[in-house]
Amino acid sequence: MTLEELETILRNWVLETYQKREHTETQMAPEDRWRGSGVLPRLPENEEQLDLLLLHPRRRYKVHQEGIRFEGAWYQHALLGDSVGEAVTIRYDPQVNVSGQAER
């Protein structure tokens, strides 16, 4: 069996069996429950926004008066001013070093 064949089998099982089968605890199929929730996903407007959403790893850092210290460098922005003393989640591209250069 090829990887593509396995992927097809799994995709079909999730979409045609799992999503349509009634869950014993909720008494609803996952697909019906999701559709009835009224929650619509907010999709990114372009590829750049999608790339930003997919950046990882995500870490929490405390905001200091000086900004956020990450990998030996300080990062500052006016929007951080209201968060001094709090922890915020950052996302970054691990293939780009602190100087902004892509690592090879």
FIBALUM-97089 format. One record per residue (C-alpha): x, y, z; residue number from 1. Coordinates in pm, 1 decimal. Layout:
<torvexs>
X  Y  Z  NUM
...
</torvexs>
This chain:
<torvexs>
0.0  0.0  0.0  1
132.6  342.9  -89.3  2
120.4  648.2  134.5  3
-132.2  806.2  -102.6  4
-358.8  499.5  -77.8  5
-341.3  505.7  301.9  6
-419.3  877.3  304.5  7
-723.5  817.7  83.0  8
-850.5  539.0  309.7  9
-805.4  752.5  623.4  10
-963.7  1059.9  466.5  11
-1265.0  858.5  350.3  12
-1306.5  697.7  694.7  13
-1294.3  1033.7  874.5  14
-1529.1  1209.4  632.2  15
-1773.3  927.0  558.9  16
-1773.4  720.9  879.4  17
-1643.6  906.1  1185.5  18
-1799.5  1245.5  1104.8  19
-2140.6  1091.2  1032.0  20
-2160.7  837.5  1315.5  21
-2357.5  939.2  1625.5  22
-2138.6  995.3  1930.9  23
-2259.5  807.5  2239.7  24
-2209.8  1100.5  2478.4  25
-2340.8  1388.5  2265.4  26
-2605.1  1184.9  2081.5  27
-2501.5  1367.8  1764.5  28
-2266.6  1303.9  1477.1  29
-1955.5  1527.2  1498.5  30
-2039.9  1687.7  1163.4  31
-2394.9  1775.0  1274.7  32
-2276.3  1907.3  1609.3  33
-2017.7  2132.9  1444.8  34
-2265.5  2265.7  1188.1  35
-2522.9  2331.4  1460.5  36
-2275.4  2516.8  1681.2  37
-2293.1  2835.0  1474.6  38
-1914.4  2865.0  1490.2  39
-1761.2  2950.2  1156.2  40
-1384.1  2937.1  1123.4  41
-1214.9  3264.2  1035.9  42
-991.6  3190.3  741.5  43
-675.5  3387.2  666.5  44
-711.0  3644.8  390.1  45
-389.9  3551.3  211.4  46
-91.4  3317.1  215.7  47
115.2  3553.3  431.3  48
-148.0  3543.9  707.2  49
-164.9  3164.5  679.2  50
212.8  3144.7  715.4  51
193.2  3357.3  1031.1  52
-73.1  3129.8  1180.0  53
138.0  2822.4  1114.2  54
456.3  2956.4  1270.1  55
582.1  2753.6  1558.5  56
689.5  2688.6  1818.1  57
470.9  2908.3  2031.7  58
607.5  3023.6  2364.8  59
491.0  3246.4  2647.0  60
720.4  3526.0  2759.7  61
679.9  3788.7  3028.5  62
660.0  4146.6  2904.2  63
905.4  4375.6  3085.7  64
937.3  4753.6  3069.5  65
1211.3  4695.7  2810.6  66
993.7  4459.9  2603.5  67
1030.9  4084.9  2555.1  68
1367.9  3913.9  2589.7  69
1403.0  3628.9  2341.8  70
1720.2  3438.2  2251.4  71
1945.8  3706.9  2396.1  72
1777.9  4003.8  2227.0  73
1512.6  4252.0  2339.7  74
1203.7  4310.0  2126.5  75
996.7  4623.4  2175.8  76
671.0  4752.3  2036.4  77
423.3  5016.7  2149.4  78
146.5  4755.3  2169.1  79
337.4  4574.1  2446.3  80
300.8  4873.9  2680.0  81
-39.2  4761.6  2809.4  82
93.6  4411.6  2883.3  83
391.6  4490.2  3107.7  84
409.0  4226.4  3380.2  85
191.8  3981.3  3187.7  86
289.0  3675.6  2987.1  87
219.1  3686.4  2614.8  88
239.9  3415.9  2350.5  89
485.4  3467.8  2068.7  90
523.9  3279.7  1743.1  91
843.9  3273.0  1549.4  92
1007.8  3101.9  1257.3  93
1280.3  2874.6  1399.6  94
1461.9  2885.7  1064.5  95
1521.9  3260.5  1096.0  96
1779.6  3370.5  1350.5  97
1758.2  3677.2  1575.0  98
1924.5  3901.4  1314.6  99
1643.0  3817.6  1071.0  100
1861.5  3605.3  843.0  101
1741.6  3265.0  727.5  102
1960.4  2985.0  854.7  103
2084.9  2728.8  607.1  104
</torvexs>
